[in-house]
């Protein structure tokens, strides 16, 4: 399940988020990179928490 969720998030970032931030929002590549870094940091922090939540619910 983690592989599917992680793969989907990476695909979204590469195919949709980066072009949207740079072309639609007008962010510079450096600003878009920082935004993607924050998304990845949030995902890194959220996955262990979600894993603990799922295992506690069983």
C-alpha positions in Angstrom: 0.0 0.0 0.0 2.8 2.4 0.8 4.4 1.8 -2.5 1.2 2.7 -4.4 0.7 5.9 -2.2 4.3 7.0 -2.5 4.5 6.3 -6.2 1.3 8.2 -6.8 2.6 11.2 -4.8 5.9 11.2 -6.7 4.0 11.0 -10.0 1.8 13.9 -9.0 4.8 16.0 -8.1 6.7 15.3 -11.3 3.8 15.5 -13.7 1.5 18.0 -12.2 2.7 20.0 -9.2 6.0 21.2 -10.7 4.6 22.5 -14.0 1.6 24.0 -12.1 3.8 25.9 -9.7 6.1 27.3 -12.4 3.7 27.9 -15.2 0.4 28.8 -13.6 1.6 30.3 -10.3 4.6 31.9 -11.9 7.0 30.6 -9.2 10.7 30.5 -10.1 12.3 27.1 -10.3 14.0 27.7 -7.0 10.7 28.6 -5.2 9.0 25.6 -6.8 11.8 23.3 -5.6 11.4 24.6 -2.0 7.6 24.0 -2.3 8.2 20.4 -3.4 10.7 20.0 -0.6 8.1 21.0 1.9 5.6 18.6 0.3 8.1 15.7 0.6 9.0 16.7 4.2 5.4 16.6 5.1 5.0 13.2 3.4 8.0 11.9 5.2 6.5 13.0 8.6 3.0 11.8 7.8 3.8 8.2 6.6 5.0 6.9 10.0 2.1 8.6 11.7 -0.4 7.1 9.3 1.3 3.7 9.7 0.9 3.9 13.5 -2.7 5.0 13.1 -3.5 2.1 10.8 -1.8 -0.6 13.0 -3.6 0.8 16.2 -7.0 0.5 14.5 -6.6 -3.3 13.8 
